[in-house]
Amino acid sequence: MAEALKRLVTATAAAAAVVALASGAASALDKVRVGKAVPTSFAFSTLEVGVDARIWESVGLELEISAFRGDAQLQQGMAAGSTDFGLGSGPGMGYRSKGVPAIAVASLADRPQNMALLVAKDSKIKTVADLKGKRVGVTTAGSLTDWLVRELSRQQGWGSEGIEAIPMGQMRARLAAMATGELAGTVQTTANGYELEEQGEAKVLMVFGDLVKDFHTHIIFARDELVAKQPSLVERFLMGWFKTVAYMKANKDFTVKSVAKTMQLSEGVIAKTYAAEMQMMSDDGRFNPAAIEVIRHSLKELGIMDTVPDAKSMYIERFIPVKF
């Protein structure tokens, strides 16, 4: 009996040590607040894939994820200090010149193969040429969706206002306005576009990746305070992000299931967009100088800013390329 009691005490102590170790590991995770410019985005769903695959834990981070209704709201969150890292658009880099204390620290995705222009299923609009003078719904003024509409108009030779971009927030509000004829179309993710086609609610008129070649569709932003005082936290966040991207490229089935759950779309739709979405995702966060030039000059051309910002004021390369 004495020997049995000894074994029980030893086993209990070992179990307690394991629990303590696990508790210590959990408490060692640093919580970071991450904001998405929009709730439904394949690229931004990288956050949740990393959670599901436990990659964020491997770099010692716990994510508190929130979603906004466009770039403007995301940047307001960063300015207010309620968001540590932001996932936004390339044109969102212009907000720094307007006083937002956050800066682009890595490129997330390049040409916008994930963005499409939708029209109603029975719309009389058959080609881009039919959009001249029409109204198209976007999320917020100065957002990626706003920029894409203005750039489409500019490339058609109609000036930046040849198509009227109408900020209307969430997707459902824009779809309702399109159904009543208030809008001729709306800019959505390609995944949402294919889902709406399947449901008979809309059709994809064009994909913006065919129009814009040198571009940074999405950017990772970090608050200035983090960059200055907690650079190791920035490094770990970027490490976790790009480890997750590598995992997504190597594990299609897992990625499709996770993203479909996050975006609340069918796995068939996500599988259909997977190749194009992953192709545009950056592997190491490097910035493309040609893409930066397109963005900074277009900010003035499209009326988002009064002057062309200095390129080096928009981003830093301190943390890139990310290697692991």
C-alpha positions in Angstrom: 0.0 0.0 0.0 2.9 2.4 0.8 4.3 1.8 -2.7 0.9 2.4 -4.3 0.5 5.6 -2.3 4.0 6.7 -3.4 3.1 6.1 -7.0 -0.1 8.1 -6.7 1.7 11.0 -5.1 4.3 11.0 -7.9 1.6 10.8 -10.6 -0.4 13.6 -9.0 2.7 15.8 -8.7 3.6 15.1 -12.4 0.1 16.0 -13.5 0.2 19.2 -11.5 3.5 20.1 -13.1 2.0 19.6 -16.5 -1.0 21.8 -15.7 1.2 24.5 -14.3 3.4 24.4 -17.4 0.4 24.6 -19.7 -1.0 27.4 -17.6 2.3 29.3 -17.8 2.5 28.8 -21.6 -1.0 30.1 -22.0 -0.3 33.2 -19.9 2.8 33.8 -21.9 0.8 34.6 -25.0 0.7 38.4 -25.8 -2.7 39.6 -26.9 -2.8 41.9 -29.9 -5.8 43.6 -31.4 -6.1 43.2 -35.1 -8.7 45.0 -37.3 -9.9 44.1 -40.7 -11.1 46.9 -43.0 -14.0 44.7 -44.1 -15.4 41.5 -42.5 -15.6 39.4 -45.6 -12.2 39.0 -47.3 -10.3 35.8 -48.3 -7.0 37.6 -47.7 -8.0 38.9 -44.3 -9.3 35.4 -43.3 -5.6 34.5 -43.0 -6.0 35.6 -39.4 -8.5 32.9 -38.6 -6.6 30.2 -40.6 -3.7 31.0 -38.4 -5.9 30.6 -35.3 -7.3 27.3 -36.5 -3.8 25.9 -37.4 -2.5 27.3 -34.0 0.3 29.2 -35.8 -0.3 32.4 -33.8 0.3 30.4 -30.6 3.7 29.3 -32.1 4.9 32.9 -32.2 3.4 33.6 -28.7 0.4 35.7 -29.8 -3.3 35.6 -29.0 -5.4 37.6 -31.5 -8.4 39.8 -30.7 -10.0 40.2 -34.1 -12.5 42.9 -35.1 -14.0 44.0 -38.4 -14.8 47.5 -39.7 -16.9 48.9 -42.5 -14.1 50.2 -44.7 -10.6 51.7 -44.6 -11.8 55.0 -43.0 -13.2 53.2 -40.0 -10.2 51.0 -39.6 -7.9 54.0 -39.6 -10.1 55.7 -37.1 -9.7 52.7 -34.9 -5.9 52.8 -35.2 -5.9 56.6 -34.5 -8.0 56.0 -31.4 -5.6 53.3 -30.1 -8.2 50.6 -30.1 -6.5 48.6 -32.8 -2.8 47.5 -32.8 -2.5 46.1 -36.3 -4.7 46.9 -39.3 -5.4 44.9 -42.5 -6.4 47.5 -45.0 -5.9 48.6 -48.6 -3.0 50.1 -50.6 -4.8 53.5 -50.9 -5.2 53.4 -47.1 -1.5 54.3 -46.9 -2.7 57.9 -47.6 -4.3 58.2 -44.2 -0.9 58.6 -42.6 -0.5 62.0 -44.3 -3.9 62.9 -42.8 -2.5 62.4 -39.3 -3.2 58.7 -38.5 -0.4 57.5 -36.2 0.0 54.2 -38.1 2.2 53.1 -40.9 2.4 50.3 -43.5 4.9 47.7 -42.4 4.3 45.0 -45.0 2.6 44.3 -48.3 -0.2 41.7 -47.9 -1.4 41.2 -51.4 -0.7 42.6 -54.9 -2.9 43.0 -57.9 -6.6 43.0 -57.0 -7.7 39.6 -58.4 -10.0 39.3 -55.4 -12.2 42.3 -56.3 -15.0 42.3 -58.8 -17.7 44.7 -60.1 -21.1 43.2 -59.9 -24.3 44.2 -61.6 -27.9 42.9 -61.2 -28.7 39.6 -62.8 -31.1 41.2 -65.3 -29.0 44.4 -65.7 -28.9 46.2 -69.1 -25.2 46.9 -68.4 -23.3 44.3 -70.5 -19.8 45.9 -70.6 -17.7 48.4 -68.7 -18.4 51.0 -71.4 -22.1 50.9 -70.3 -21.1 52.3 -66.8 -20.3 55.8 -68.0 -22.3 58.3 -65.9 -23.7 55.5 -63.7 -23.6 55.1 -59.9 -21.6 52.2 -58.3 -21.7 51.3 -54.6 -18.5 51.2 -52.5 -17.8 50.8 -48.8 -16.4 54.2 -47.7 -14.8 57.2 -49.3 -11.1 56.7 -49.8 -11.4 52.9 -49.5 -10.0 50.3 -51.9 -13.5 49.9 -53.4 -13.8 53.7 -53.9 -10.3 53.8 -55.5 -11.0 50.9 -57.9 -14.2 52.6 -59.2 -12.4 55.8 -59.8 -9.4 54.1 -61.4 -11.7 52.2 -63.7 -13.3 55.4 -64.8 -9.9 57.1 -65.2 -8.6 54.2 -67.4 -11.7 54.4 -69.6 -10.8 58.1 -70.3 -13.7 59.5 -68.4 -11.8 61.1 -65.6 -12.0 60.0 -62.0 -15.7 60.9 -61.7 -17.0 59.4 -64.9 -18.5 56.7 -62.8 -20.0 58.0 -59.5 -18.7 56.0 -56.5 -21.4 56.0 -53.8 -20.2 55.1 -50.2 -22.9 52.8 -48.7 -21.2 50.6 -46.1 -22.1 47.0 -45.9 -22.7 44.7 -48.8 -26.4 44.1 -48.2 -27.2 47.8 -48.3 -25.5 48.1 -51.7 -27.2 45.0 -53.0 -30.6 46.4 -51.9 -29.9 49.7 -53.7 -28.8 47.8 -56.8 -32.0 45.8 -56.8 -34.1 49.0 -56.7 -32.1 50.6 -59.5 -30.5 53.2 -57.2 -27.1 51.7 -58.1 -25.9 50.3 -61.4 -23.4 48.0 -59.6 -21.3 47.4 -56.6 -17.7 46.4 -55.9 -17.4 43.2 -53.8 -14.9 40.4 -53.3 -14.7 37.9 -56.1 -15.8 35.2 -53.7 -18.9 37.1 -52.8 -19.5 37.7 -56.5 -19.5 34.0 -57.3 -21.7 33.2 -54.3 -24.2 35.8 -55.5 -24.1 34.4 -59.0 -24.9 31.0 -57.6 -27.8 32.4 -55.7 -29.1 34.3 -58.8 -28.8 37.7 -57.1 -26.1 39.3 -59.3 -23.5 38.6 -61.9 -19.8 39.4 -62.2 -19.2 42.1 -64.8 -15.4 42.2 -64.4 -12.5 41.3 -62.1 -10.2 44.3 -61.2 -7.0 42.2 -61.4 -7.4 42.3 -65.2 -7.3 46.1 -65.0 -4.7 47.0 -62.4 -1.3 45.3 -62.8 1.2 47.1 -60.5 -0.6 47.5 -57.2 -0.7 46.6 -53.5 -4.3 45.6 -52.9 -3.9 45.0 -49.2 -1.4 46.3 -46.6 -0.5 45.4 -43.0 -0.5 48.6 -40.8 1.0 48.9 -37.3 0.5 51.7 -34.8 3.6 54.0 -34.5 3.8 53.4 -30.8 4.2 49.6 -31.4 6.9 50.2 -34.0 8.8 52.5 -31.6 8.3 50.7 -28.3 7.6 47.1 -29.1 9.3 46.2 -32.4 9.6 42.6 -31.4 5.8 42.4 -31.2 5.6 43.7 -34.8 8.2 41.1 -35.9 6.3 38.3 -34.2 3.0 39.4 -35.8 4.5 39.4 -39.2 6.2 36.1 -38.6 2.9 34.6 -37.7 1.2 36.1 -40.7 3.6 34.9 -43.3 4.0 31.5 -41.7 0.2 31.2 -42.1 0.4 32.3 -45.7 3.0 29.6 -46.4 0.7 27.1 -44.6 -2.3 28.1 -46.7 -0.4 27.7 -49.9 0.6 24.2 -48.9 -2.7 23.1 -47.4 -5.6 23.9 -49.7 -8.3 21.7 -48.1 -7.7 23.0 -44.6 -7.6 26.6 -45.9 -10.8 26.3 -47.9 -12.7 24.9 -44.9 -11.4 27.6 -42.5 -12.0 30.5 -44.9 -15.5 29.3 -45.9 -16.4 29.2 -42.2 -15.0 32.7 -41.5 -16.6 34.2 -44.6 -19.8 32.2 -44.2 -19.6 31.1 -47.9 -19.8 27.7 -49.5 -16.6 25.6 -49.7 -17.2 25.3 -53.4 -17.1 29.1 -53.9 -13.9 29.4 -51.8 -12.3 26.5 -53.7 -13.1 28.3 -56.9 -11.3 31.5 -55.9 -8.4 29.8 -54.0 -5.8 29.8 -56.8 -6.3 33.4 -57.7 -6.5 34.6 -54.1 -3.3 32.8 -53.1 -1.4 33.9 -56.2 -1.8 37.6 -55.1 -0.7 36.9 -51.5 2.8 38.1 -50.7 5.3 35.5 -49.3 7.5 37.9 -47.4 5.9 41.4 -47.2 8.2 43.2 -49.7 6.9 46.4 -51.3 6.9 46.8 -55.0 8.3 50.3 -56.0 6.1 50.4 -59.1 3.0 49.6 -57.1 3.9 52.3 -54.6 4.2 54.8 -57.4 0.8 53.9 -58.8 -0.8 54.3 -55.4 0.8 57.6 -54.3 0.2 59.4 -57.6 -3.4 58.1 -57.9 -4.2 59.4 -54.4 -4.0 63.0 -55.9 -5.4 62.1 -59.3 -8.5 60.6 -57.8 -9.1 63.4 -55.3 -8.3 61.3 -52.2 -5.5 63.7 -51.3 -4.6 67.2 -52.3 -0.9 66.5 -53.1 1.2 63.5 -54.0 2.6 62.1 -50.7 6.3 61.3 -50.4 6.7 57.5 -50.9 8.9 57.0 -47.9 6.3 58.7 -45.7 3.8 55.9 -46.5 5.7 52.8 -45.4 8.8 51.4 -43.7 10.9 48.4 -44.7 12.4 47.8 -41.3 10.6 44.5 -40.8 10.7 43.0 -44.3 11.4 40.7 -46.0 10.1 38.3 -43.4 12.2 35.1 -43.3 11.6 31.9 -41.4 
